[in-house]
Amino acid sequence: MLPGLRAEIEREFERLSLAVRQIRTLEAQQQHEVRSGAQPAIALLARLAGIGTGSAWTLVRELFGWRQFHNRREVAGCLGLAPTPYASGASEVEQGISKIGNSPARWLMVELAWSRLRFQPTSQLSRWFNERFGPTGKRVRRIGIVALARRLAVALWRYLEFGEISVGATLKSPVNKAVAT
């Protein structure tokens, strides 16, 4: 073995161990704040099947916690999931999504859209996606998942703002703590 290799590996292991401890501490703090009721919006989002505490935490901190949206277009625009039309003279072309917005929240919404398909297959949003993009190829499904992410973001905003649960959405069943030993 090379002379300094073992020492370098041990230093890297110590850094990794520190990072893992810090992550566990932050996750425990998040769980405690959600359970204690200090973060009601996070607790509401985390009740939905397919959304964990970490994802709910990120969405509230990055998007829903401090911004006031007036309509669904503002929600999509803030995430960079709004369409960008191009119109010049008689030419009108759709250029896709703008991608100008909160990229971590946009990435998370796309991941949550995939999660929605997996954990809530009977919801209206999942049925819409499967009817429209189900029989198509991979490329079209990836485009469709962005549309689902936009619709899901609007549904989550309505859930937090007005208490409207989207049609067919399921809540997580409460955990019975007496059973766990």
N, C-alpha and C positions, 0 to 999 in steps of 0.2 A: 504494500500500500504506500502511496506517496506520503511524504512526511506531514504535510499540512492538510491532507484530504479528510482525515477523521475529524480534526478540529473544525474544519469548515462545515462538515455534515452536522456535527453537534450544534454549531451556531445556528444553522438553518433550521434544525429541529426545534431549538429553543424559540426562534422567531415564530415558527408555525404553531407551537404550543401556546405562545402568548396570544396570537391571533385567534385561535380556537377558544381560549378562555374569554377573551374580550367579546367575541360573537355570542357565546353562551350567556354572558352577563347581560348584554344588550337585549337578547331574546327574552331572558327572564324578566327584565325591567318592562319590556313591552307587554308581556303576558300579565304581569302584575297590574299595570296601568289599565289594561283592558278589563280585567276581572274586577278591579276596584271601582270601575265606573268613571274613572278620570277621563277616559277617551270614549264617549258614547258613539261617535260616528264610526270609529274603528271597530267597536264591538258590534254595531249594526252590520257593517260589511262582512265581518268575520263570521256572522251567523249564516251567510249564504253558502250553500254547498259549492265547493270548487274555489273558494277564496279563503286563504289562510290569514293568520294574524299579521305576518310579515307583509303580505301583499296589501292587506287593508291599511296597514300602517303607512306604507309608501304612498298609496293613493290619497289618503287623507292629508298627509304631509306635503305631497307634491301638487295636489290638484284640488281636492274638495274641501280641505280644512280652512283655507283662508281666502279663497276666491268666491265671488258671488256671480253666478251665471244667470242670465235672464232667459235663455232659450237653448235648445239643443245645438244650434249652429255655433254658439259660443263655446260649448263643451268640446265639440269636434275641432274647432279652430285652435283652442288652447292646447290640444293634444297633437296638432299637426295632422289630423285625420280628415280635414275638410277638403273638398274637391277644389281644384284650381282650373277654372275654365280659361280658355284663351279665345278672345273674339277680336277680329280685325277685319273690318269690312264685312264681306259676305261669309268669311271663314269663321266657323265656331268649332273649336276642338276641346275635348276634355283631356287635361294633362296629368291626371292622376291626383294623388293626395299632395298636399303642400309640404309636409314634413317640417314645417316651421312651427315649433311648439316645444313642449316638454318631452324630450326624447326618452328619458327613463320611464316616464308614465306611459308614453305611447308604446314602448317595448313591452311594458307590463300588461297593458290592455290587450295586446296581441296574444301574449301568453295566457291571459285569463280567458280570452275567447276560445283558444284551444281547450283550456280546462273546462269551460262551459259545455263544450261538445261532449266531453268525456263524463263529467259528473252530473250534468243536467240534460240528458238526451231528450227528455220529454218537454222541455221548456219551449215556448214559442220561438225564441231566438234560435235555438238549435234546430227546430223543425224548419224554420225559414232557411237557414243555411243549407241543411241537407236537401231540401226541395230544390233550391236554386243552384247549389254548387256540388251536391253529392255525386251525381253521375259524371261529372267532368274530370279532367285530368289534374295532375298535381299543380301545375302552374296556375290554373284558374282557381283552384281551391285556395292557394296562397293569396291570391288577389281577394277572394271572397272572405278570407279570415280577417282582412283589414276592414272590410265592410261590417263584418260581425263585431269587430272590436269597437268600431264607431257606435254601432247600435247598443252594444253592451255598456259603453261609457255613458251614453244617454240614459239607459235604464238604471244604472247605478246612481247617477245624479238625481233622477226622479225618485228613486228609493230613499236617498238621504234627505232630499229637499222636501218631498211631499208625502213620503211614506208609502209610495206606490210600489208594490212588488210586481215585477213583470209576470205575465201570464205563464203559468207552468213552472215558475222558479220554485225551488225547494230550499227549505232551511235545514241546517244541520240539526240532528236530533240531540237533545241535551244529554250530556254525559252523566250517568248516575255514579256519583263518587262513592256511594256506600258499597257498590259492588267491587270496586278496585281495592285490592289489598296490597 
